[in-house]
Amino acid sequence: MRKIIALVICLVLFLLTGHPVFADQCPREFVHAMQQEGLEEERIIGICKRLARLSASVKPKITEDQIEKDIAGKMVQGWIFQEDEWRAIDILSSNYSEEKAKIEVNVDTIRNKTGTLRLRYHWTGSRWKLVKIFNVDFE
């Protein structure tokens, strides 16, 4: 029971402080809380490793802002999305798997180019990376 309480305390501290957790390097608040609960160093390291694996499995959703940055400089149907050009992006649908994401978006540009794009993303271990753009009806 004490071990579960220590783990819960660690998770709460992680969420509150935002400190990254790496396999053998828990933030000092975590280590201190677990030491106060009487856990030995070996157990603390094991808990930190498990927590790091759990944290790594939670991937953020891809946002309109991220898509806007990701398509800057890319070409679709002879159109290059300029970095400083105004565009409105609406996510129409999204499908996430463990390492891949498929996002369908509607894009409106300042020069009346508009339409739907299908985007493919891959998880790189720390972030989503745009790997392919499919033109559905962008003109």
Phi, psi and omega in degrees: 000319179297326180292321179295318178299317179297318179295318178298317178300318179297316180297317179297315178298320178299314180294323181284320185270334182073011179292136175291150179242123177247160191317306184250012183229078173288149172302149186301331177297320179296309183300315181299315180297319181289324177295321179295333177277359176087015179282143178279161184303320180299317178293321179298316179297318178298318179295318179298320178296316178296318179296321178296320178295317179296317180296323181291335182280349179267111183252140180289155174285152177277128184256167176300321179298318179294318180298318180302317178291321184291327182273349177302128181087353180272152180249135175222124177053042179077003181254129177256126178282111180283148182297320185265008182274137178292138173204146176251133182236129175237128177281121180271320179202157177213146180221116182251136168241189185302312186240000184227154175220140175241123183235132174249128184229154169256132182238129172244133180247170182293335182259033175061022169274131183210159176153186185256137175237146174248123185248140176245130178240151172236144176279126184265001183109334179224345180198166175276134180239128177290124182244340183203141175238127176250132179272116177274303178206035180283122180223000000 
